[in-house]
Amino acid sequence: MKEFEERFSELHGCRYGIGVVNGTVSLRIGLLAAGIRAGDEVIVPPYTFYSTASAVIESNAVPVFADIDLETFNLDPKAVEAAVTPRTRAIIAVHFAGQPADMDGLRAVARRHRLVLIEDAAHAHAALYKGRPAGSLGDMASFSFQSSKNLTSGEGGIITSNDDGLAEACRSIHNCGRIPTGLWYEHHVLAGNYRLGEFQAAVLNAQLTRLEAQTVTRDRSGRHLASMLSAIPGVHPQKRPGDCTRHSYHLFMLRLDGASFGAPRQAVIKALQAEGIHCSGGYAISLHQQPMFLNKSFGPYLEKVSRRLNYSRVHCPNSDRICREEGLWLEQSVFLGPKRDMEDIARAFAKVHDHAPALAAWARKQKRV
């Protein structure tokens, strides 16, 4: 375990790594270590997995949704700034699909308002922002090793940090409240057993030797595919700012503008699947529109503040547009293939575009049936 924690944290530019049972738990532990209290607010994006926000609720804090940038799929620092209130204590920045968020912009907001900045780097193993590794860009970071991830042990996670105090607090919380100088049966804070198992650490250790080379391959493949798809009307790959030195391409994200392409997204997805391209529309609804938020089904959490929460009034038009109309995902395993695989995908998109009028007619007919 210690060997894996040291190797992973070093790869991601950090002095500390604390292996835990999964990525959701790593976020919650980070929030607790940062001193988040009942009723505090934590800003999160609406275009992300459920756990980014559920971990906030399980810390008895309030998720506040700030919209994403339409082109990058990541948190918009201007939207974050607008969402800050006197109750705000932290920001969770998701590096969606493996592309680092605008960390300079988000750090500036965090500094202005004295907020903790946590990276949700579940997708971003070995990604680089201005040459710096994801995981070293905020106060703490959370990584996931769930079965779909670029580095996996089936389930698992890790917290990385360069902050002595935060790392010490995380290590205590993940290990039943123990501290290094205490006795084994002494428990100093309310905590639990969230330790990553030795078997999972051994599995991850074996993969670490390949992660760098695999990430370079994914990054090269993703760049090549994006350059080809950008030439097709209505196809807009995830915009890659110059500060993204390396994208880990856990997902290849694009927006498909049905009007410009000539056929609606769902019909295009079916046609691509018929061409052997495994793709999907990704999230169907923004996170704040999940039934749990709309119904305020928070269990024992947020009892004192739930009356003032109304997630049906949250307005995140960019996230909603991507979810309902334009988002399209390709999964990371595709990008370990040779260059010709990327060209096969691009040819399939071009073929579907060439037949867009017939595809649009088919889609209209399906609506009438």
Beta strands, then each sheet from edge to edge (+ up, - down):
strand 1: 16-20
strand 2: 41-44
strand 3: 62-65
strand 4: 88-94
strand 5: 116-120
strand 6: 128-129
strand 7: 132-133
strand 8: 140-144
strand 9: 157-161
strand 10: 235-237
strand 11: 244-246
strand 12: 251-256
strand 13: 279-280
strand 14: 327-331
sheet 1: 1+ 9- 8+ 5+ 4+ 2+ 3+
sheet 2: 7+ 6- 11+
sheet 3: 10+ 12- 14+ 13-
end
